[in-house]
Amino acid sequence: METGERDLPRIEITAALESWKTALLAAKRKKRTVSAVHGAMTQGLAAWSAERGYTHLDKLAVPVLDRFVGGWKYAGITHRSRIDLMRSFLKFCVARKWILPLDRKMKR
């Protein structure tokens, strides 16, 4: 049965996060910003995922990401900024065909 998942590679979360940071630097983002702001989000997601046994991107479904975000203790503006970073990371992964768009995952 065709589900639209044509040979999606299984990419490890940590590898995807490192690739994203490398791409940000290649796009001329400031190294300090990528290290501090993006680095905090990537380290947080990597650690949280590892603690819960999530090693591959395909396991980061909406309910899983909701639990990750739900554990944040940021103020409103910082929280929104981190959500935007998560969206940027996930769009990066979708563009590389490592994962399906989240709205497609929910329809399964």
The first five atom37 places (N, CA, C, CB, O) and aatype in JSON, in Angstrom:
{
  "aatype": [12, 6, 16, 7, 6, 1, 3, 10, 14, 1, 9, 6, 9, 16, 0, 0, 10, 6, 15, 17, 11, 16, 0, 10, 10, 0, 0, 11, 1, 11, 11, 1, 16, 19, 15, 0, 19, 8, 7, 0, 12, 16, 5, 7, 10, 0, 0, 17, 15, 0, 6, 1, 7, 18, 16, 8, 10, 3, 11, 10, 0, 19, 14, 19, 10, 3, 1, 13, 19, 7, 7, 17, 11, 18, 0, 7, 9, 16, 8, 1, 15, 1, 9, 3, 10, 12, 1, 15, 13, 10, 11, 13, 4, 19, 0, 1, 11, 17, 9, 10, 14, 10, 3, 1, 11, 12, 11, 1],
  "atom_mask": [
    [1, 1, 1, 1, 1],
    [1, 1, 1, 1, 1],
    [1, 1, 1, 1, 1],
    [1, 1, 1, 0, 1],
    [1, 1, 1, 1, 1],
    [1, 1, 1, 1, 1],
    [1, 1, 1, 1, 1],
    [1, 1, 1, 1, 1],
    [1, 1, 1, 1, 1],
    [1, 1, 1, 1, 1],
    [1, 1, 1, 1, 1],
    [1, 1, 1, 1, 1],
    [1, 1, 1, 1, 1],
    [1, 1, 1, 1, 1],
    [1, 1, 1, 1, 1],
    [1, 1, 1, 1, 1],
    [1, 1, 1, 1, 1],
    [1, 1, 1, 1, 1],
    [1, 1, 1, 1, 1],
    [1, 1, 1, 1, 1],
    [1, 1, 1, 1, 1],
    [1, 1, 1, 1, 1],
    [1, 1, 1, 1, 1],
    [1, 1, 1, 1, 1],
    [1, 1, 1, 1, 1],
    [1, 1, 1, 1, 1],
    [1, 1, 1, 1, 1],
    [1, 1, 1, 1, 1],
    [1, 1, 1, 1, 1],
    [1, 1, 1, 1, 1],
    [1, 1, 1, 1, 1],
    [1, 1, 1, 1, 1],
    [1, 1, 1, 1, 1],
    [1, 1, 1, 1, 1],
    [1, 1, 1, 1, 1],
    [1, 1, 1, 1, 1],
    [1, 1, 1, 1, 1],
    [1, 1, 1, 1, 1],
    [1, 1, 1, 0, 1],
    [1, 1, 1, 1, 1],
    [1, 1, 1, 1, 1],
    [1, 1, 1, 1, 1],
    [1, 1, 1, 1, 1],
    [1, 1, 1, 0, 1],
    [1, 1, 1, 1, 1],
    [1, 1, 1, 1, 1],
    [1, 1, 1, 1, 1],
    [1, 1, 1, 1, 1],
    [1, 1, 1, 1, 1],
    [1, 1, 1, 1, 1],
    [1, 1, 1, 1, 1],
    [1, 1, 1, 1, 1],
    [1, 1, 1, 0, 1],
    [1, 1, 1, 1, 1],
    [1, 1, 1, 1, 1],
    [1, 1, 1, 1, 1],
    [1, 1, 1, 1, 1],
    [1, 1, 1, 1, 1],
    [1, 1, 1, 1, 1],
    [1, 1, 1, 1, 1],
    [1, 1, 1, 1, 1],
    [1, 1, 1, 1, 1],
    [1, 1, 1, 1, 1],
    [1, 1, 1, 1, 1],
    [1, 1, 1, 1, 1],
    [1, 1, 1, 1, 1],
    [1, 1, 1, 1, 1],
    [1, 1, 1, 1, 1],
    [1, 1, 1, 1, 1],
    [1, 1, 1, 0, 1],
    [1, 1, 1, 0, 1],
    [1, 1, 1, 1, 1],
    [1, 1, 1, 1, 1],
    [1, 1, 1, 1, 1],
    [1, 1, 1, 1, 1],
    [1, 1, 1, 0, 1],
    [1, 1, 1, 1, 1],
    [1, 1, 1, 1, 1],
    [1, 1, 1, 1, 1],
    [1, 1, 1, 1, 1],
    [1, 1, 1, 1, 1],
    [1, 1, 1, 1, 1],
    [1, 1, 1, 1, 1],
    [1, 1, 1, 1, 1],
    [1, 1, 1, 1, 1],
    [1, 1, 1, 1, 1],
    [1, 1, 1, 1, 1],
    [1, 1, 1, 1, 1],
    [1, 1, 1, 1, 1],
    [1, 1, 1, 1, 1],
    [1, 1, 1, 1, 1],
    [1, 1, 1, 1, 1],
    [1, 1, 1, 1, 1],
    [1, 1, 1, 1, 1],
    [1, 1, 1, 1, 1],
    [1, 1, 1, 1, 1],
    [1, 1, 1, 1, 1],
    [1, 1, 1, 1, 1],
    [1, 1, 1, 1, 1],
    [1, 1, 1, 1, 1],
    [1, 1, 1, 1, 1],
    [1, 1, 1, 1, 1],
    [1, 1, 1, 1, 1],
    [1, 1, 1, 1, 1],
    [1, 1, 1, 1, 1],
    [1, 1, 1, 1, 1],
    [1, 1, 1, 1, 1],
    [1, 1, 1, 1, 1]
  ],
  "atom_positions": [
    [[0.84, -1.18, 0.0], [0.0, 0.0, 0.0], [0.88, 1.25, 0.0], [-0.95, 0.0, 1.22], [1.81, 1.36, 0.81]],
    [[0.61, 2.16, -0.88], [1.4, 3.37, -1.03], [1.05, 4.38, 0.06], [1.18, 3.99, -2.41], [-0.11, 4.77, 0.21]],
    [[2.06, 4.8, 0.83], [1.82, 5.77, 1.89], [2.52, 7.1, 1.62], [2.29, 5.22, 3.21], [2.37, 8.05, 2.38]],
    [[3.28, 7.16, 0.53], [3.99, 8.38, 0.23], [5.35, 8.44, 0.87], [0.0, 0.0, 0.0], [6.06, 9.45, 0.74]],
    [[5.74, 7.4, 1.58], [7.03, 7.36, 2.25], [8.01, 6.57, 1.38], [6.91, 6.72, 3.66], [8.32, 5.42, 1.68]],
    [[8.5, 7.18, 0.34], [9.4, 6.5, -0.56], [10.82, 6.52, -0.03], [9.35, 7.12, -1.94], [11.54, 7.5, -0.21]],
    [[11.2, 5.45, 0.6], [12.58, 5.27, 1.03], [13.16, 6.46, 1.79], [13.43, 4.99, -0.16], [14.25, 6.93, 1.49]],
    [[12.43, 6.95, 2.77], [12.98, 8.0, 3.63], [14.14, 7.42, 4.42], [11.88, 8.59, 4.58], [14.01, 6.35, 5.02]],
    [[15.26, 8.11, 4.42], [16.4, 7.6, 5.2], [16.13, 7.75, 6.69], [17.7, 8.33, 4.81], [15.39, 8.64, 7.11]],
    [[16.73, 6.89, 7.48], [16.62, 7.04, 8.94], [17.82, 7.84, 9.4], [16.55, 5.64, 9.67], [18.94, 7.33, 9.44]],
    [[17.57, 9.06, 9.74], [18.62, 9.98, 10.16], [18.58, 10.12, 11.67], [18.47, 11.36, 9.46], [17.51, 10.29, 12.26]],
    [[19.74, 10.05, 12.29], [19.8, 10.25, 13.73], [19.57, 11.72, 14.06], [21.17, 9.77, 14.3], [20.0, 12.61, 13.33]],
    [[18.9, 11.96, 15.16], [18.57, 13.32, 15.6], [19.84, 14.15, 15.75], [17.79, 13.29, 16.93], [19.89, 15.29, 15.28]],
    [[20.85, 13.6, 16.39], [22.08, 14.37, 16.61], [22.75, 14.74, 15.29], [23.05, 13.57, 17.48], [23.27, 15.84, 15.16]],
    [[22.75, 13.84, 14.32], [23.35, 14.12, 13.01], [22.57, 15.22, 12.3], [23.4, 12.84, 12.14], [23.17, 16.1, 11.67]],
    [[21.26, 15.17, 12.38], [20.42, 16.2, 11.74], [20.65, 17.56, 12.38], [18.94, 15.81, 11.84], [20.73, 18.57, 11.68]],
    [[20.76, 17.6, 13.7], [21.0, 18.86, 14.4], [22.35, 19.45, 14.01], [20.93, 18.64, 15.91], [22.46, 20.66, 13.79]],
    [[23.37, 18.63, 13.94], [24.7, 19.11, 13.53], [24.68, 19.6, 12.09], [25.74, 17.99, 13.69], [25.3, 20.62, 11.78]],
    [[23.98, 18.9, 11.23], [23.87, 19.31, 9.82], [23.17, 20.66, 9.72], [23.1, 18.25, 9.01], [23.56, 21.51, 8.92]],
    [[22.13, 20.85, 10.53], [21.39, 22.12, 10.55], [22.3, 23.27, 10.98], [20.18, 22.03, 11.5], [22.31, 24.33, 10.35]],
    [[23.07, 23.06, 12.05], [23.98, 24.1, 12.51], [25.05, 24.41, 11.46], [24.64, 23.68, 13.83], [25.41, 25.57, 11.27]],
    [[25.56, 23.39, 10.79], [26.54, 23.59, 9.73], [25.94, 24.4, 8.59], [27.05, 22.23, 9.2], [26.59, 25.29, 8.04]],
    [[24.7, 24.1, 8.23], [24.02, 24.84, 7.16], [23.79, 26.3, 7.56], [22.68, 24.17, 6.83], [23.89, 27.19, 6.72]],
    [[23.48, 26.53, 8.82], [23.29, 27.91, 9.29], [24.59, 28.7, 9.16], [22.82, 27.92, 10.75], [24.57, 29.86, 8.74]],
    [[25.68, 28.09, 9.51], [26.97, 28.76, 9.39], [27.32, 29.01, 7.92], [28.08, 27.92, 10.06], [27.86, 30.06, 7.57]],
    [[27.01, 28.05, 7.07], [27.27, 28.21, 5.63], [26.41, 29.33, 5.04], [26.99, 26.89, 4.89], [26.8, 29.95, 4.05]],
    [[25.26, 29.57, 5.66], [24.37, 30.65, 5.21], [24.76, 31.99, 5.82], [22.91, 30.31, 5.56], [24.0, 32.96, 5.77]],
    [[25.95, 32.03, 6.4], [26.53, 33.26, 6.95], [25.86, 33.76, 8.22], [26.47, 34.34, 5.93], [25.9, 34.95, 8.53]],
    [[25.23, 32.84, 8.96], [24.75, 33.22, 10.29], [25.96, 33.41, 11.18], [23.77, 32.15, 10.88], [26.99, 32.76, 10.98]],
    [[25.86, 34.28, 12.13], [27.0, 34.54, 13.01], [27.29, 33.31, 13.87], [26.72, 35.76, 13.9], [26.39, 32.7, 14.45]],
    [[28.56, 32.97, 13.93], [28.98, 31.78, 14.67], [28.53, 31.85, 16.13], [30.5, 31.61, 14.6], [28.11, 30.85, 16.71]],
    [[28.62, 33.05, 16.7], [28.22, 33.21, 18.1], [26.73, 32.93, 18.29], [28.54, 34.63, 18.58], [26.34, 32.3, 19.27]],
    [[25.9, 33.41, 17.37], [24.46, 33.18, 17.45], [24.14, 31.69, 17.28], [23.72, 34.0, 16.38], [23.35, 31.13, 18.04]],
    [[24.76, 31.07, 16.29], [24.52, 29.64, 16.06], [24.96, 28.83, 17.27], [25.27, 29.15, 14.79], [24.28, 27.89, 17.67]],
    [[26.08, 29.2, 17.85], [26.58, 28.47, 19.01], [25.69, 28.68, 20.23], [28.01, 28.91, 19.32], [25.34, 27.72, 20.92]],
    [[25.33, 29.91, 20.49], [24.56, 30.22, 21.71], [23.08, 29.89, 21.57], [24.73, 31.69, 22.07], [22.55, 29.08, 22.33]],
    [[22.42, 30.5, 20.61], [20.96, 30.37, 20.51], [20.57, 29.02, 19.92], [20.39, 31.51, 19.64], [19.82, 28.27, 20.54]],
    [[21.07, 28.73, 18.74], [20.73, 27.46, 18.1], [21.33, 26.29, 18.87], [21.21, 27.44, 16.65], [20.73, 25.22, 18.97]],
    [[22.52, 26.51, 19.41], [23.18, 25.46, 20.18], [22.4, 25.05, 21.41], [0.0, 0.0, 0.0], [22.34, 23.87, 21.74]],
    [[21.81, 26.02, 22.09], [21.01, 25.69, 23.28], [19.81, 24.82, 22.92], [20.54, 26.98, 23.98], [19.5, 23.85, 23.61]],
    [[19.15, 25.17, 21.82], [17.99, 24.37, 21.39], [18.43, 22.98, 20.96], [17.25, 25.07, 20.24], [17.79, 21.99, 21.31]],
    [[19.52, 22.89, 20.19], [19.95, 21.59, 19.69], [20.44, 20.7, 20.83], [21.06, 21.76, 18.65], [20.16, 19.5, 20.85]],
    [[21.16, 21.28, 21.77], [21.61, 20.49, 22.92], [20.43, 20.01, 23.75], [22.57, 21.31, 23.79], [20.41, 18.88, 24.23]],
    [[19.45, 20.9, 23.92], [18.27, 20.52, 24.69], [17.49, 19.4, 24.03], [0.0, 0.0, 0.0], [17.09, 18.44, 24.7]],
    [[17.27, 19.5, 22.74], [16.53, 18.46, 22.02], [17.32, 17.16, 22.0], [16.22, 18.91, 20.58], [16.75, 16.08, 22.19]],
    [[18.63, 17.24, 21.76], [19.45, 16.03, 21.72], [19.44, 15.31, 23.07], [20.9, 16.39, 21.33], [19.26, 14.09, 23.12]],
    [[19.61, 16.06, 24.14], [19.63, 15.45, 25.48], [18.27, 14.87, 25.85], [20.06, 16.49, 26.53], [18.19, 13.75, 26.34]],
    [[17.21, 15.64, 25.62], [15.86, 15.2, 25.95], [15.52, 13.93, 25.17], [14.84, 16.31, 25.64], [14.98, 12.98, 25.74]],
    [[15.83, 13.92, 23.89], [15.53, 12.75, 23.04], [16.3, 11.52, 23.5], [15.87, 13.05, 21.57], [15.74, 10.43, 23.61]],
    [[17.59, 11.71, 23.78], [18.43, 10.58, 24.22], [17.92, 10.0, 25.54], [19.89, 11.03, 24.38], [17.89, 8.78, 25.71]],
    [[17.52, 10.86, 26.47], [17.01, 10.39, 27.76], [15.77, 9.53, 27.61], [16.7, 11.58, 28.66], [15.51, 8.65, 28.43]],
    [[15.01, 9.79, 26.57], [13.75, 9.07, 26.36], [13.85, 7.98, 25.29], [12.67, 10.04, 25.97], [12.86, 7.34, 24.95]],
    [[15.04, 7.77, 24.78], [15.25, 6.69, 23.82], [14.91, 7.02, 22.38], [0.0, 0.0, 0.0], [14.82, 6.12, 21.54]],
    [[14.71, 8.29, 22.08], [14.44, 8.71, 20.7], [15.77, 9.01, 20.03], [13.48, 9.96, 20.65], [16.45, 9.98, 20.4]],
    [[16.15, 8.2, 19.07], [17.44, 8.42, 18.41], [17.3, 8.89, 16.97], [18.24, 7.15, 18.44], [18.22, 9.5, 16.43]],
    [[16.16, 8.62, 16.34], [15.97, 8.96, 14.93], [14.84, 9.98, 14.74], [15.67, 7.71, 14.12], [13.87, 10.01, 15.49]],
    [[15.02, 10.8, 13.7], [14.04, 11.86, 13.4], [12.62, 11.35, 13.24], [14.44, 12.59, 12.15], [11.67, 12.01, 13.65]],
    [[12.48, 10.18, 12.64], [11.13, 9.69, 12.36], [10.32, 9.4, 13.63], [11.21, 8.44, 11.53], [9.12, 9.15, 13.55]],
    [[10.95, 9.43, 14.77], [10.25, 9.23, 16.04], [9.74, 10.54, 16.65], [11.16, 8.54, 17.04], [9.01, 10.52, 17.64]],
    [[10.11, 11.66, 16.05], [9.69, 12.96, 16.59], [8.34, 13.37, 16.0], [10.75, 14.05, 16.29], [8.24, 14.33, 15.23]],
    [[7.32, 12.64, 16.37], [5.96, 12.95, 15.95], [5.42, 14.11, 16.79], [5.04, 11.7, 16.07], [6.02, 14.49, 17.8]],
    [[4.3, 14.64, 16.39], [3.72, 15.8, 17.07], [3.54, 15.57, 18.58], [2.37, 16.14, 16.45], [3.93, 16.44, 19.35]],
    [[2.97, 14.45, 19.03], [2.82, 14.27, 20.48], [4.16, 14.26, 21.23], [2.07, 12.98, 20.77], [4.25, 14.74, 22.36]],
    [[5.19, 13.73, 20.6], [6.52, 13.7, 21.21], [7.06, 15.12, 21.32], [7.49, 12.82, 20.38], [7.57, 15.52, 22.37]],
    [[6.95, 15.88, 20.24], [7.41, 17.27, 20.26], [6.61, 18.12, 21.24], [7.33, 17.87, 18.86], [7.15, 19.03, 21.86]],
    [[5.32, 17.81, 21.38], [4.5, 18.52, 22.38], [5.04, 18.29, 23.79], [3.03, 18.05, 22.3], [5.07, 19.22, 24.6]],
    [[5.46, 17.06, 24.08], [6.03, 16.77, 25.41], [7.35, 17.5, 25.61], [6.23, 15.25, 25.59], [7.63, 18.01, 26.69]],
    [[8.16, 17.56, 24.56], [9.43, 18.29, 24.65], [9.19, 19.76, 24.94], [10.24, 18.13, 23.35], [9.77, 20.31, 25.88]],
    [[8.34, 20.39, 24.16], [8.05, 21.81, 24.33], [7.34, 22.06, 25.66], [7.18, 22.32, 23.16], [7.56, 23.09, 26.3]],
    [[6.5, 21.14, 26.08], [5.77, 21.28, 27.33], [6.66, 21.34, 28.56], [0.0, 0.0, 0.0], [6.24, 21.82, 29.61]],
    [[7.88, 20.84, 28.44], [8.81, 20.86, 29.56], [9.62, 22.13, 29.68], [0.0, 0.0, 0.0], [10.38, 22.3, 30.63]],
    [[9.47, 23.03, 28.73], [10.23, 24.28, 28.75], [9.74, 25.2, 29.86], [10.12, 25.0, 27.4], [8.55, 25.22, 30.18]],
    [[10.65, 25.94, 30.44], [10.32, 26.9, 31.5], [10.71, 28.32, 31.09], [11.04, 26.52, 32.82], [11.08, 29.14, 31.93]],
    [[10.61, 28.6, 29.8], [11.0, 29.91, 29.28], [9.89, 30.95, 29.47], [11.36, 29.81, 27.8], [8.71, 30.6, 29.6]],
    [[10.28, 32.22, 29.48], [9.32, 33.32, 29.44], [8.67, 33.32, 28.06], [10.0, 34.7, 29.76], [9.17, 32.68, 27.13]],
    [[7.57, 34.05, 27.92], [6.78, 34.04, 26.69], [7.56, 34.32, 25.41], [0.0, 0.0, 0.0], [7.43, 33.57, 24.44]],
    [[8.35, 35.37, 25.39], [9.08, 35.74, 24.17], [10.14, 34.69, 23.84], [9.74, 37.12, 24.33], [10.31, 34.33, 22.68]],
    [[10.85, 34.21, 24.84], [11.86, 33.19, 24.62], [11.21, 31.9, 24.14], [12.68, 32.93, 25.9], [11.73, 31.23, 23.24]],
    [[10.07, 31.55, 24.73], [9.34, 30.36, 24.34], [8.99, 30.43, 22.85], [8.06, 30.19, 25.2], [9.2, 29.47, 22.11]],
    [[8.45, 31.56, 22.43], [8.08, 31.75, 21.03], [9.3, 31.65, 20.12], [7.38, 33.11, 20.83], [9.23, 31.07, 19.04]],
    [[10.41, 32.21, 20.55], [11.65, 32.16, 19.78], [12.12, 30.72, 19.61], [12.75, 33.0, 20.47], [12.57, 30.33, 18.53]],
    [[12.02, 29.93, 20.67], [12.43, 28.52, 20.61], [11.49, 27.71, 19.71], [12.47, 27.9, 22.03], [11.94, 26.81, 19.01]],
    [[10.21, 28.03, 19.73], [9.26, 27.38, 18.83], [9.67, 27.67, 17.38], [7.8, 27.87, 19.1], [9.66, 26.77, 16.54]],
    [[10.02, 28.92, 17.09], [10.45, 29.29, 15.74], [11.71, 28.52, 15.34], [10.71, 30.8, 15.66], [11.85, 28.11, 14.19]],
    [[12.63, 28.33, 16.28], [13.83, 27.55, 15.99], [13.48, 26.1, 15.68], [14.81, 27.6, 17.17], [14.04, 25.51, 14.76]],
    [[12.54, 25.53, 16.44], [12.11, 24.15, 16.18], [11.5, 24.05, 14.79], [11.09, 23.68, 17.25], [11.78, 23.1, 14.05]],
    [[10.67, 25.01, 14.44], [10.07, 25.01, 13.1], [11.14, 25.09, 12.02], [9.08, 26.18, 12.95], [11.06, 24.38, 11.01]],
    [[12.11, 25.94, 12.22], [13.2, 26.08, 11.26], [13.95, 24.75, 11.1], [14.17, 27.19, 11.71], [14.24, 24.34, 9.98]],
    [[14.24, 24.1, 12.21], [14.94, 22.82, 12.16], [14.09, 21.77, 11.42], [15.27, 22.34, 13.58], [14.61, 21.04, 10.57]],
    [[12.82, 21.7, 11.75], [11.96, 20.69, 11.11], [11.77, 20.97, 9.62], [10.6, 20.65, 11.8], [11.73, 20.03, 8.83]],
    [[11.67, 22.23, 9.23], [11.59, 22.57, 7.81], [12.87, 22.17, 7.09], [11.32, 24.08, 7.62], [12.83, 21.69, 5.96]],
    [[14.0, 22.37, 7.74], [15.29, 21.95, 7.21], [15.28, 20.44, 6.93], [16.44, 22.32, 8.19], [15.73, 20.0, 5.88]],
    [[14.77, 19.68, 7.88], [14.71, 18.21, 7.74], [13.74, 17.79, 6.64], [14.3, 17.56, 9.07], [14.03, 16.86, 5.88]],
    [[12.61, 18.45, 6.55], [11.63, 18.15, 5.49], [12.23, 18.46, 4.13], [10.31, 18.95, 5.7], [12.08, 17.68, 3.19]],
    [[12.91, 19.59, 4.01], [13.5, 19.99, 2.73], [14.52, 18.96, 2.24], [14.16, 21.36, 2.86], [14.72, 18.82, 1.03]],
    [[15.17, 18.26, 3.15], [16.14, 17.24, 2.78], [15.52, 15.86, 2.64], [17.24, 17.2, 3.81], [16.21, 14.87, 2.38]],
    [[14.21, 15.81, 2.81], [13.45, 14.57, 2.7], [13.91, 13.51, 3.72], [13.57, 14.01, 1.29], [13.94, 12.31, 3.44]],
    [[14.26, 14.01, 4.9], [14.6, 13.13, 6.0], [13.36, 12.73, 6.78], [15.61, 13.79, 6.92], [13.3, 11.65, 7.37]],
    [[12.36, 13.62, 6.78], [11.08, 13.36, 7.43], [9.97, 13.91, 6.54], [11.02, 14.0, 8.86], [10.21, 14.74, 5.66]],
    [[8.77, 13.44, 6.79], [7.6, 13.99, 6.11], [7.15, 15.24, 6.86], [6.45, 12.95, 6.02], [7.43, 15.37, 8.05]],
    [[6.46, 16.14, 6.19], [5.88, 17.28, 6.92], [5.0, 16.76, 8.05], [5.06, 18.2, 5.97], [4.33, 15.75, 7.9]],
    [[5.01, 17.44, 9.17], [4.26, 16.98, 10.33], [2.78, 16.81, 10.06], [4.44, 17.92, 11.47], [2.15, 15.91, 10.62]],
    [[2.19, 17.65, 9.2], [0.77, 17.5, 8.91], [0.5, 16.19, 8.17], [0.26, 18.68, 8.08], [-0.59, 15.63, 8.32]],
    [[1.45, 15.68, 7.39], [1.3, 14.39, 6.73], [1.42, 13.26, 7.72], [2.33, 14.21, 5.62], [0.72, 12.25, 7.6]],
    [[2.29, 13.41, 8.72], [2.44, 12.37, 9.73], [1.14, 12.18, 10.5], [3.58, 12.74, 10.69], [0.77, 11.05, 10.82]],
    [[0.45, 13.27, 10.78], [-0.76, 13.2, 11.59], [-1.89, 12.47, 10.85], [-1.21, 14.6, 11.98], [-2.81, 11.95, 11.49]],
    [[-1.85, 12.43, 9.53], [-2.93, 11.81, 8.77], [-2.8, 10.3, 8.67], [-2.98, 12.39, 7.4], [-3.69, 9.64, 8.14]],
    [[-1.7, 9.75, 9.15], [-1.49, 8.3, 9.05], [-2.41, 7.53, 9.94], [-0.07, 7.94, 9.38], [-2.37, 6.3, 9.97]]
  ]
}
